[in-house]
Amino acid sequence: MVAWRYLRSRRKETVISVIASISFLGIMLGVATLIVVMAVMNGFRAELLTRILGINGHLIVTPVDMPLEDYAAVAERINKVQGVKYAIPLIDGQVLAQGNVGSGTGALVRGIRGDDLGKMTLVADNIKQGTLEGFDGGEGVAIGTRMAEALGLVVGDTITLISPDGDVTPLGTTPRLKGYKVAAIFEVGMSEYDSAIIYMPFSEAQLYFNMEGKAQSIEIYVDNPDNVDALKPKVEAAAQRQIYMTDWRQRNQTFFSALEVERNVMFMILTLIVLVAALNIISGLVMLVKDKGHDIAILRTMGATRGAILRIFLMTGAAIGVVGTIAGVVLGMIVCLNIERIREFFSWLSGTVLFNPELYFLSQLPARMDLRETLSVIAMALVLSFLATLFPAWRAARLDPVEALRYE
């Protein structure tokens, strides 16, 4: 009751009330900011991981001793390994793609069998125009939405592909130029892929890249990407030939390491907001103790122990921290649940494109709250708030009632 009365402002205690309000707002905004930033960083990692591993295999097998002419048999044997979802023979090649507008753009052609492309749900389930039916039978290709927009293409148009690895003539190697009908347009939601990848029937890619009867590699998709190391010996045994294996962590190590470092640094920097708010609690309580010195002395003369005085001011300071933390968690959750609407509102308000997909690779701003991280933020805020109350409360408990009443 006494702690609650000390928290309520009266006319002569306006300054103390303002400091307490600032402390409350600081903790609330600090906790909310931490939760939102960590959720966005987690969302980034999860979305990018889903898209990167949805397009690229978890484990890539390439031949060492001789060309991969038995790719069908090798893929079939690897498919039988427990823990492997499917193995896909591929042919990759860089080309220059030209359409109806623009001067052309660089693209990665991936030769793939129609059945295997259907297994890649990130592509097969996100066809915006056209269809993948009869993909193996025709000379049609599938391109991303951003490439279609950049080259002014729709389903049924012709996209011209130019490869530097063409036919060998007496005058040297001539670039290979061939047109393909656009059979399907997909959108996976990652601009790097939507603007640069072309899927071509496997048999057609063999002809286009002079690899008749061969595959460049076999991409393996597994049930648990984090357990890929345990599958490597089994895959090597199933291949029954010399192979070289590269997993998804090796190919994206720099990228995901940079994300992890940025995430940790952001956590440490934003923790300073909560620390500053906790220091405000100290200053507010020190002023409150000074202002309430006469009241403390009267309570002591009435029989209140030092422990009781200590508890009063611990409750006063802790109440600011606890309520501020709870309000911050609620605010952070509301922002995380409406992060895309907030982005769209500020984009409309400023008249600019916030979170440009061309720069950030994703078409929407992701936010994914992690329970353990949220609990760690709550614990950190509560501990800092509690520690901030210790010194002022100890000072109040040590106050000598005789000295406090002497000059009254």
C-alpha positions in Angstrom: 0.0 0.0 0.0 2.8 2.4 0.9 4.7 1.5 -2.3 1.6 2.2 -4.4 1.1 5.6 -2.7 4.7 6.5 -3.4 4.1 5.7 -7.1 1.1 7.9 -7.4 1.9 11.5 -8.2 0.8 14.4 -6.1 1.2 18.1 -7.0 4.5 18.6 -5.2 6.0 15.3 -6.5 5.5 16.0 -10.2 9.2 15.7 -11.0 9.5 12.2 -9.4 6.3 11.1 -11.2 7.8 12.3 -14.6 11.0 10.4 -14.0 9.0 7.2 -13.1 6.9 7.7 -16.3 10.1 8.1 -18.4 11.6 4.9 -16.8 8.3 3.0 -17.5 8.3 4.2 -21.2 12.0 3.5 -21.6 11.7 -0.1 -20.4 8.5 -0.7 -22.4 10.1 0.7 -25.6 13.3 -1.1 -25.0 11.7 -4.5 -24.4 9.3 -4.0 -27.4 12.2 -3.0 -29.7 14.3 -5.9 -28.6 11.4 -8.4 -29.3 10.6 -6.9 -32.7 14.2 -6.7 -33.9 15.0 -10.2 -32.8 11.7 -11.5 -34.3 12.6 -9.8 -37.6 16.1 -11.2 -37.6 14.7 -14.7 -36.9 12.1 -14.2 -39.7 14.9 -13.2 -42.1 16.9 -16.3 -41.3 14.0 -18.7 -41.4 12.5 -17.2 -44.7 15.9 -17.1 -46.4 16.8 -20.6 -45.3 13.4 -21.9 -46.5 13.8 -20.3 -49.9 17.5 -21.1 -50.4 17.0 -24.7 -49.4 13.8 -24.9 -51.4 15.6 -24.1 -54.6 19.0 -25.6 -53.9 19.7 -29.0 -52.5 20.9 -29.7 -49.0 23.7 -31.9 -50.4 25.3 -31.6 -53.9 27.1 -34.6 -55.4 29.5 -34.0 -58.2 31.7 -36.6 -60.1 35.4 -36.8 -59.5 36.9 -39.5 -61.7 34.7 -39.5 -64.8 31.6 -37.7 -66.2 28.3 -38.5 -64.6 26.8 -40.7 -67.3 25.1 -43.1 -64.9 23.2 -40.2 -63.2 19.8 -42.0 -63.3 21.1 -45.1 -61.5 23.1 -43.1 -59.0 20.1 -40.9 -58.2 17.9 -44.0 -57.8 20.3 -45.6 -55.3 20.6 -42.4 -53.3 16.8 -42.1 -53.2 16.7 -45.3 -51.2 19.0 -44.0 -48.5 17.0 -43.5 -45.2 16.7 -39.7 -44.5 16.8 -38.7 -48.2 13.6 -37.2 -49.6 14.7 -37.2 -53.2 17.8 -36.9 -55.4 17.6 -34.8 -58.6 20.1 -34.9 -61.5 20.9 -31.4 -62.8 22.7 -29.4 -65.5 23.6 -25.8 -64.7 24.8 -23.1 -67.0 25.1 -19.4 -67.3 23.5 -17.6 -70.2 22.4 -14.2 -71.4 18.6 -14.1 -71.7 16.8 -11.7 -74.0 13.1 -10.9 -74.3 10.8 -8.4 -75.9 12.2 -5.4 -74.0 15.5 -4.4 -72.5 19.0 -5.4 -73.5 19.0 -8.7 -71.8 19.9 -10.1 -68.4 22.2 -12.7 -67.0 20.5 -16.0 -66.0 21.2 -19.4 -64.6 19.7 -22.2 -66.6 18.9 -25.4 -64.6 18.2 -28.5 -66.7 15.8 -30.7 -64.7 13.3 -33.5 -65.3 9.7 -32.6 -65.1 8.9 -35.1 -62.3 11.8 -33.7 -60.3 10.6 -30.1 -60.8 7.2 -31.2 -59.5 8.9 -32.4 -56.3 10.3 -28.9 -55.7 7.1 -27.6 -54.1 8.5 -24.0 -53.6 8.5 -23.7 -57.4 5.7 -26.1 -58.4 3.2 -24.7 -55.9 3.9 -21.1 -56.9 3.2 -21.1 -60.6 1.6 -17.7 -61.4 1.1 -18.2 -65.1 1.1 -21.2 -67.4 1.6 -24.8 -66.3 4.3 -27.4 -65.8 2.3 -30.2 -67.5 4.1 -31.8 -70.4 7.3 -30.0 -69.2 9.6 -32.9 -70.4 7.9 -33.2 -73.8 8.1 -29.6 -75.1 10.8 -27.0 -75.6 9.2 -24.7 -73.1 11.0 -23.2 -70.1 9.9 -21.9 -66.7 11.1 -18.4 -65.6 10.6 -16.2 -62.5 8.1 -13.3 -62.3 10.9 -10.6 -62.0 12.7 -11.9 -65.1 9.4 -11.9 -67.0 8.7 -8.3 -65.9 12.3 -7.2 -66.8 12.2 -8.8 -70.3 8.5 -8.0 -71.0 7.5 -11.7 -71.3 4.2 -13.6 -70.7 3.3 -17.2 -71.2 3.6 -18.2 -74.9 6.3 -15.6 -75.7 9.8 -16.6 -76.8 12.9 -16.0 -74.6 16.2 -16.1 -76.4 19.1 -17.7 -74.6 22.8 -17.0 -75.6 25.5 -19.2 -74.2 29.3 -18.6 -74.8 29.9 -22.4 -74.9 28.6 -23.0 -78.3 29.7 -25.0 -81.4 33.3 -25.4 -82.3 34.1 -24.2 -85.8 37.3 -23.7 -87.8 37.0 -20.0 -86.8 36.7 -20.8 -83.1 33.8 -21.4 -80.7 30.7 -19.5 -81.7 28.1 -18.6 -79.1 25.0 -20.7 -79.1 21.7 -18.8 -79.6 18.3 -20.4 -79.3 14.8 -19.3 -78.5 12.4 -21.1 -76.2 8.7 -20.7 -75.5 7.8 -19.5 -72.0 5.7 -22.4 -70.6 5.3 -21.2 -67.0 6.1 -18.2 -64.8 6.8 -18.9 -61.1 7.3 -16.7 -58.0 9.1 -18.1 -55.0 9.2 -14.7 -53.1 13.0 -14.3 -53.3 14.0 -11.7 -55.9 17.4 -13.2 -56.5 15.8 -16.4 -57.7 12.7 -14.9 -59.4 14.9 -12.7 -61.5 17.7 -15.1 -62.4 16.7 -18.8 -62.7 15.3 -20.5 -65.8 14.2 -24.1 -65.6 14.7 -26.1 -68.8 13.7 -29.7 -69.6 16.7 -32.0 -68.8 17.0 -33.5 -72.3 16.9 -30.0 -73.9 19.6 -28.8 -71.4 21.8 -31.7 -72.4 21.6 -30.7 -76.0 22.0 -26.9 -75.3 25.1 -27.3 -73.1 26.7 -30.1 -75.2 26.3 -32.7 -72.4 24.4 -35.5 -74.3 23.9 -38.5 -72.0 25.4 -36.8 -68.9 24.5 -34.7 -65.9 26.6 -32.1 -64.1 25.6 -32.9 -60.5 22.9 -34.6 -58.3 21.2 -32.4 -55.7 19.9 -34.2 -52.7 17.1 -33.0 -50.5 17.0 -34.5 -47.0 14.4 -34.7 -44.2 16.6 -32.9 -41.6 19.1 -30.3 -43.1 20.9 -30.0 -39.8 21.7 -33.7 -39.8 23.3 -33.7 -43.3 26.7 -34.8 -41.9 25.3 -38.1 -40.7 24.0 -38.9 -44.3 27.3 -38.2 -46.1 28.8 -41.7 -45.6 25.5 -43.4 -46.6 25.2 -41.3 -49.7 28.8 -42.0 -50.7 28.3 -45.7 -50.2 25.1 -45.6 -52.3 26.8 -43.7 -55.1 29.2 -46.6 -55.7 31.7 -44.3 -57.4 34.1 -41.5 -56.5 32.1 -38.3 -55.7 32.7 -34.9 -54.1 30.0 -33.7 -51.7 29.1 -30.1 -50.7 26.4 -29.4 -48.2 24.2 -26.3 -47.8 26.2 -24.9 -44.8 29.4 -24.8 -46.7 27.8 -23.0 -49.7 26.1 -20.4 -47.5 28.4 -20.2 -44.5 29.5 -16.6 -45.0 25.9 -15.4 -45.4 24.4 -17.1 -42.4 27.4 -16.3 -40.2 27.0 -12.6 -41.0 23.3 -12.8 -40.1 24.2 -14.5 -36.8 26.8 -11.9 -35.9 24.4 -9.0 -36.8 21.7 -10.6 -34.7 24.0 -10.8 -31.6 25.3 -7.3 -32.0 21.8 -5.9 -32.4 20.8 -7.7 -29.1 23.7 -6.1 -27.2 23.2 -2.6 -28.6 19.4 -2.6 -27.9 20.0 -3.9 -24.4 21.5 -0.5 -23.7 18.0 1.0 -24.1 16.7 -1.1 -21.2 19.9 -0.3 -19.2 19.3 3.4 -19.6 15.7 3.0 -18.5 16.9 1.1 -15.5 19.3 4.0 -14.6 16.3 6.3 -14.7 14.7 4.1 -12.1 17.7 4.6 -9.9 17.6 8.4 -10.3 13.8 8.5 -9.7 14.0 6.3 -6.5 17.0 8.3 -5.2 14.9 11.5 -5.5 11.9 9.7 -4.0 14.0 8.6 -1.0 15.3 12.1 -0.5 11.8 13.5 -0.7 10.3 10.9 1.6 13.0 11.1 4.2 10.5 12.6 6.8 8.0 9.9 6.0 10.6 7.1 6.3 11.7 8.5 9.7 8.1 8.5 11.0 7.6 4.9 9.8 10.7 3.9 11.6 9.6 5.6 14.9 6.3 3.8 14.5 8.1 0.4 14.5 8.8 -0.2 10.8 12.0 -2.3 10.5 14.8 -1.6 8.0 13.6 -4.7 6.1 10.1 -3.2 5.8 11.5 0.1 4.4 13.7 -1.9 2.0 10.7 -3.8 0.7 8.7 -0.7 0.2 11.2 0.8 -2.2 12.0 -2.5 -3.8 8.3 -2.8 -4.6 8.2 0.8 -5.9 11.1 0.3 -8.3 10.2 -3.2 -9.3 6.6 -2.2 -10.1 7.9 0.2 -12.7 10.2 -2.6 -14.2 7.5 -5.3 -14.1 4.7 -3.2 -15.6 7.1 -1.7 -18.2 8.3 -5.2 -19.2 4.8 -6.6 -19.5 3.7 -3.5 -21.6 6.8 -3.9 -23.8 6.0 -7.6 -24.4 2.4 -6.8 -25.4 3.5 -3.9 -27.6 6.2 -6.1 -29.2 3.8 -8.9 -30.0 1.3 -6.4 -31.6 4.0 -5.0 -33.8 5.3 -8.4 -34.8 1.8 -9.6 -35.7 1.2 -6.5 -37.9 4.7 -5.9 -39.2 3.8 -6.0 -42.8 0.8 -3.7 -42.4 3.0 -1.2 -40.5 5.6 -1.4 -43.4 2.9 -0.7 -46.0 1.6 2.2 -43.9 5.0 3.9 -43.6 5.7 3.2 -47.3 2.4 5.0 -48.2 3.1 7.8 -45.7 6.6 8.5 -47.0 5.9 7.8 -50.6 8.9 5.5 -50.9 9.4 1.7 -51.0 10.5 0.6 -47.5 12.2 -2.8 -47.5 12.9 -3.0 -51.2 12.7 -6.6 -52.4 15.5 -5.9 -54.9 17.9 -5.2 -52.0 16.6 -7.6 -49.3 15.7 -10.6 -51.5 12.3 -11.1 -49.8 9.0 -9.7 -51.0 7.6 -9.2 -47.5 9.0 -8.2 -44.1 9.1 -11.4 -42.0 8.8 -11.6 -38.2 9.0 -14.8 -36.2 9.1 -14.7 -32.4 11.1 -17.3 -30.6 9.8 -18.3 -27.2 13.3 -18.7 -25.6 14.5 -15.4 -26.9 11.4 -13.6 -25.7 11.8 -15.2 -22.3 15.5 -14.1 -22.2 14.5 -10.5 -23.0 11.8 -10.5 -20.3 14.3 -12.0 -17.7 17.0 -9.5 -18.7 14.6 -6.5 -18.3 13.3 -7.8 -15.0 16.8 -8.4 -13.6 18.1 -5.0 -14.7 15.0 -3.3 -13.2 15.4 -5.2 -9.9 19.1 -4.4 -9.7 18.4 -0.8 -10.3 16.2 -0.7 -7.2 18.7 -2.2 -4.8 20.9 0.8 -4.1 18.0 3.4 -3.5 16.1 0.9 -1.4 19.3 0.1 0.7 19.8 3.8 1.1 16.3 4.3 2.3 16.6 1.4 4.8 19.9 2.9 6.1 18.3 6.3 6.7 18.7 7.4 10.4 15.3 8.6 11.6 16.9 11.0 14.1 18.9 12.8 11.3 15.8 12.8 9.1 13.6 14.5 11.7 16.3 16.9 13.2 15.7 19.6 10.6 12.0 19.2 10.2 
